[in-house]
Every structure is written in C-alpha cells, then in structure tokens.
Amino acid sequence: MEPLSSDAWIALGVGAVTLAGVAFGRLPFVPLDRAGFALVGAAAPLATGVLDLAGAAALVDAEVLVLLFGLMLLNEALAEAGAFRALTRWATRRAASPFALLVVLTLAAGALSALFLNDTIALMLTPLVVATTRALGLRPLPYLLALATAANVGSVATVTGNPQNLIVAVQGGVAFVPFAAALAPVALAGLVVVVGVIALVHRRDLFGVPFATTAPPTAPSVPACRGGRSRPRSDGRSRC
C-alpha cells in the first residue's frame, strides 16, 4: 500500500476540520460559524493547490443543485400558504392524548421530511410545535425531540428527503420509486423506534397529564420590528 501524498493529507485535514466545524457550530479560537466553515472548507483545496478550478467545477453536480433549489422554492411557497400551520392544527385536533399527539407529530414530520428537505421541516415546524404544546399545557421538550429525530429518520425514505439522498440517487442512477421501495420500510421502522424511545424516556410528560384538545395553537411571538410595525404572514409568523 502506497503512503498518502501530501495533497491527500491536506484534503483529509481540511475535510476533518470542516466536518467538525459544521457538526459543532464552533471550534475553539476559530471565529467562524457553520456557514463560514463550509465556505472556508470549500475554498481551502483551491487555496492550497489540492484542486484546480477545473477540478473543483467538475465536482459540482448541477442536477442536485437545481433540484435542491426547486425544493426550497416549493417549501417556501407552502410556508407562505400556511400549509405547515394547517397540518399542525389538523394533528392537534385528532390527538386525544399527549402520547397520541407524539405519535401523530412523529409520523407527520417523518412523512413531510420524506417529501421535502428534512432541514426545512424542522425549521418550519419547530415554532408551531412550541406554540401548540404551550397552548395545550404540555412540556415542549419531548415533542421537539420527536420532531428533530423524525425529520432525520423520515428523510431516509426518499430521494428528496435530504441532499445526501439526492447525490446518491443521481450518481447511482437510482429512480425515485425503487429508492423509496427499498428505504421507506427502514424509515417507518425508525419512526416506530423514535416514538418508543421518547415515550419511555419522557413517560411522565406523556401519560397521565391533562390535555386540552380544544386549545388551538397560538402564533409564536416575534421580535418587534423597527418602527414598531410588522405584517402578518399566512403561516402565522410576522415579517417587517
């Protein structure tokens, strides 16, 4: 086995630091956030000569970028139309207990993440989950944990669930239906595990507590805009 070249060691070092920065958000003595780590990590191979501009351009997959951009536009349109808020209300009205709400939320977050990007589902539903649980007199933590884990687990099911799936499907030439047929059962089993683990760890918050099924979710509070005025959005948030 031949020893690694200096370029290979540089690439491994840049990749390790970039992944650590993105995973933890901050590193000691490094004034960068996740976006900064991603940008510097992408530029470092060019700056060190590990990659030339043509080689870097060849690594960019235009199909994946275009599809991601389209999904982001669709997600924003759904948020503007109030689709995520409507789904939260639907789930709340059909849940007869705190545990039932956990099950409905987990399945809904998993299904939405399979159709759309998991990051978007987590970001869009988090304020709604907090507002809903507070309106119902429930502790938000178990439901936020369910949302975070279900969004990741559910995204396994389809090509559009997360960017990694897109890259695998595009590079491997795997169509949407065969991909889903192979991985949707895995995602469903994972969602069952999510419900079971959270129900076990947070059983005091899910069983034997009051549950006001008629309380509608309230809109999350927003910071005051400059000038003291804000315009309501269709999904319940406000913007300046």
C-alpha positions in Angstrom: 0.0 0.0 0.0 1.5 3.3 -1.1 1.7 6.1 1.5 -0.6 9.0 1.2 0.6 12.1 -0.7 0.9 15.5 0.8 -2.2 16.6 -1.1 -4.2 13.7 0.3 -3.2 14.6 3.9 -4.2 18.2 3.3 -7.5 17.1 1.9 -8.1 14.8 4.9 -7.2 17.6 7.3 -9.4 20.2 5.6 -12.3 17.7 5.5 -11.9 16.8 9.2 -11.9 20.4 10.4 -14.8 21.3 8.1 -16.9 18.4 9.3 -16.1 19.2 13.0 -16.9 22.9 12.5 -20.2 22.1 10.8 -21.1 19.5 13.4 -20.4 21.5 16.5 -21.1 25.0 15.1 -18.0 26.5 16.8 -14.4 25.4 17.4 -12.0 26.9 20.0 -10.2 30.0 18.8 -11.9 29.9 15.4 -14.3 32.8 14.8 -16.4 31.0 12.2 -20.0 29.7 12.3 -21.3 26.7 10.3 -21.7 28.7 7.1 -18.2 30.0 7.5 -16.7 26.6 8.0 -18.5 25.3 4.9 -17.2 28.2 2.8 -13.6 28.0 4.0 -13.7 24.2 3.6 -14.8 24.6 0.0 -12.1 27.2 -0.7 -9.2 25.6 1.1 -8.5 22.9 -1.5 -8.2 25.6 -4.2 -6.1 27.8 -2.0 -3.7 25.0 -1.1 -3.4 23.7 -4.7 -5.0 20.3 -3.9 -7.6 21.1 -6.6 -7.5 23.5 -9.6 -10.5 25.4 -10.7 -11.5 23.0 -13.4 -11.3 20.1 -11.0 -13.5 21.9 -8.5 -16.0 22.7 -11.1 -16.2 19.1 -12.2 -17.2 18.1 -8.7 -20.3 20.3 -8.7 -23.4 18.4 -9.6 -25.8 20.8 -11.4 -28.7 18.3 -11.2 -28.5 18.2 -7.5 -28.3 21.9 -7.1 -31.2 22.6 -9.4 -33.4 20.1 -7.6 -32.4 21.4 -4.2 -33.2 25.0 -5.4 -36.6 23.8 -6.6 -37.4 22.1 -3.4 -36.5 25.2 -1.4 -38.9 27.3 -3.6 -41.7 24.8 -3.1 -41.1 24.7 0.7 -41.2 28.5 0.9 -44.4 28.6 -1.1 -46.0 26.0 1.2 -45.0 28.1 4.3 -46.4 31.3 2.8 -49.7 29.4 2.1 -49.9 28.3 5.7 -49.7 24.6 4.9 -47.5 23.7 7.8 -49.7 25.6 10.3 -52.8 23.9 8.9 -51.1 20.5 9.3 -50.2 21.3 13.0 -53.9 22.2 13.7 -55.1 19.0 12.0 -52.7 16.9 14.1 -53.7 18.6 17.3 -57.4 18.2 16.7 -57.0 14.4 16.1 -54.8 13.7 19.0 -56.8 12.5 22.1 -53.8 12.4 24.5 -50.3 13.7 24.9 -49.0 10.3 23.6 -51.3 10.4 20.6 -50.0 13.8 19.8 -46.4 12.5 19.9 -47.3 9.7 17.5 -49.1 12.0 15.1 -46.3 14.6 15.2 -43.6 11.9 14.6 -45.4 10.4 11.7 -46.3 13.7 10.1 -42.7 15.1 10.5 -41.3 11.8 9.0 -43.7 11.9 6.1 -43.1 15.5 5.3 -39.4 15.1 5.5 -39.6 12.2 3.0 -41.3 14.5 0.5 -39.4 17.7 1.3 -36.0 18.6 2.8 -35.7 17.5 6.4 -34.0 20.7 7.5 -36.9 22.8 6.1 -39.4 20.6 8.0 -37.5 21.0 11.3 -37.2 24.8 10.9 -40.8 25.3 9.8 -42.5 23.1 12.4 -40.4 24.0 15.4 -42.2 27.3 16.3 -45.5 25.7 15.6 -44.8 22.7 17.9 -43.7 25.0 20.7 -46.8 27.2 20.3 -49.1 24.1 20.2 -47.7 22.4 23.2 -47.7 25.5 25.3 -51.3 26.1 24.3 -52.2 22.6 25.4 -50.3 22.9 28.7 -47.7 20.3 27.7 -43.9 20.3 28.1 -42.4 21.0 24.6 -39.2 19.0 25.0 -40.5 15.5 24.1 -42.2 16.9 21.0 -39.2 18.9 19.9 -37.1 15.8 20.3 -39.6 13.8 18.2 -39.6 16.5 15.5 -35.8 16.6 15.3 -35.4 12.9 15.2 -38.4 12.1 13.0 -37.3 14.7 10.4 -34.0 13.0 10.1 -35.3 9.4 10.2 -38.2 10.1 7.7 -35.8 11.8 5.2 -34.2 8.4 4.7 -37.2 7.2 2.8 -37.0 9.1 -0.5 -34.6 10.8 -2.9 -35.9 14.2 -1.9 -35.6 13.7 1.8 -32.1 15.2 2.1 -29.2 16.3 -0.1 -27.2 13.1 0.6 -30.0 11.0 -0.9 -30.1 13.2 -3.9 -26.4 12.8 -4.5 -26.6 9.0 -4.1 -29.6 8.7 -6.4 -28.2 11.0 -9.1 -24.7 9.5 -9.1 -26.0 5.9 -8.9 -28.8 6.4 -11.4 -31.5 5.3 -8.9 -35.1 6.4 -9.7 -37.5 7.7 -7.0 -39.8 4.7 -6.7 -37.0 2.0 -6.4 -35.3 4.2 -3.8 -38.4 4.6 -1.8 -39.4 1.0 -2.1 -36.0 0.0 -0.6 -35.8 2.6 2.2 -39.3 3.6 3.2 -39.7 0.5 5.3 -36.5 1.3 7.1 -37.6 4.8 7.7 -41.0 3.6 9.1 -39.3 1.2 11.5 -37.1 4.1 12.6 -40.1 6.3 13.3 -41.6 3.5 15.5 -38.3 3.4 17.4 -38.4 7.2 17.9 -41.9 7.0 19.4 -40.9 4.1 21.7 -37.7 5.7 23.0 -39.2 9.1 23.6 -42.3 7.6 25.2 -40.0 5.6 27.5 -37.7 8.4 28.5 -40.4 11.1 28.8 -43.3 8.9 30.1 -44.1 11.4 32.9 -44.8 14.1 30.3 -46.9 11.8 28.0 -49.1 9.7 30.3 -51.5 10.8 33.0 -51.3 14.6 32.4 -54.2 16.9 31.5 -54.7 17.5 27.8 -56.9 20.3 26.5 -57.8 19.1 23.0 -59.8 22.2 22.2 -57.0 24.7 22.6 -55.8 25.9 19.2 -52.1 26.5 18.6 -51.1 30.1 19.1 -48.8 32.1 16.9 -45.2 32.2 18.2 -44.0 35.6 19.4 -41.8 37.5 17.1 -39.3 40.3 17.9 -40.6 43.9 17.4 -39.7 45.3 14.0 -38.0 48.7 13.5 -40.7 51.3 13.7 -42.9 49.0 15.8 -44.9 47.6 12.9 -45.0 44.2 11.3 -47.0 42.4 8.7 -48.6 39.0 9.4 -47.7 36.1 7.1 -50.1 33.4 6.1 -48.3 30.8 8.2 -48.8 32.7 11.4 -45.4 34.4 11.6 -44.7 38.1 11.1 -42.3 40.0 9.0 -41.2 43.6 8.9 
